[in-house]
Amino acid sequence: MGQPAGHGEGRADHRPPRHDLGREGLKRDETGMNHHRASVQYIVSGRASLATDVAGEGTAVVFLHANVCDRRMWRAQFDELSATHMAVGYDRRGFGETRAEPEDFSALADLVAVLEATAGDRPAILVGCSLGGRIALDAAIRHPSRVRALVLIAPNVAGAPDPTYPADIETLMMQWNEIEASGDLDRMNAMKARLWLDGPRAPEGRVAGAARDLFLDMNGIALRSAPFGSDVDVTPFFHRLHDIAVPTLVIWGDLDFPYVQDRCRHLVAALSGAQGRELHDVAHLPSLERPAEITTLVAEFVQRLTGADR
């Protein structure tokens, strides 16, 4: 899953990057949820200023968003975890409020910059969905001292076998290719919601209301982002999954693409001590459509780990 780098039209908002570290404010998003008072930092990595929310104290729990969302996909989980831990959520280049000048970059190096600015030398718990999960896995392999544990929701895995599609889903993917070729950003946004929020085999519009509105807003920003360069630091690690030794929770939905579900089951089998949790009637983005359930799963997993540390 992913948006091509440099896709779409430029942002309507061309404000320069902001560096007002430590700005405080009560957050409210499109879902109407109030958030704990958070420090909004703009963490510099290369030519990017990564918009980052930080709230709470203790072990850092860092949220990495999917490639069709931004840090707002984690609002419910951020709220809950910030009451007992340091919750951190940031927008990658091309998403949300982050501002970045075009350059070759490393998404993993950007994560390390966020970890250095928030967790310091202490290992963090990484919670990643889809492409965010891939970056979290990469960090666990290449920077193991920085990672205490992983929560992975339908993660990408660099070097995994290319996906294959059943005939009914192949038809949908052909439709997506035609829409993408047309350059119609609104149709592209709607189709992304169809594939990743509803699920490829679920009725279109299955997930409605505030969750769908938020998805369309987040992905709409990504589709219209100005060119920001390419991640040139994607190293295949599918063959190195056995090197990951930290506690890991893998979550997926039974309405997601079949290849994503298979990949998650493979992760549970390949990672020593990994736990797997399949959710029924859920697609690729359960933190949007089942926020309370995901909050409970993440909070209980984190509490078991950090409680054992005391």
Secondary structure, DSSP 8 states (H G I E B T S, - for coil): ----TT-SS--S--------TTEEE--B-TT--B---EEEEEEEETTEEEEEEEE--SSEEEEE--TT--GGGGHHHHHHHHTTSEEEEE--TTSTT-EE-S--B-HHHHHHHHHHHHTTTS-EEEEEETHHHHHHHHHHHH-GGGEEEEEEES---TT-------HHHHHHHHHHHHHHHHT-HHHHHHHHIIIIII-TTS-TTSS-HHHHHHHHHHHHHHHT------B------GGGGGG--S-EEEEEETTS-HHHHHHHHHHHHHSTT-EEEEETT--S-HHHHSHHHHHHHHHHHHHHHHHHH-
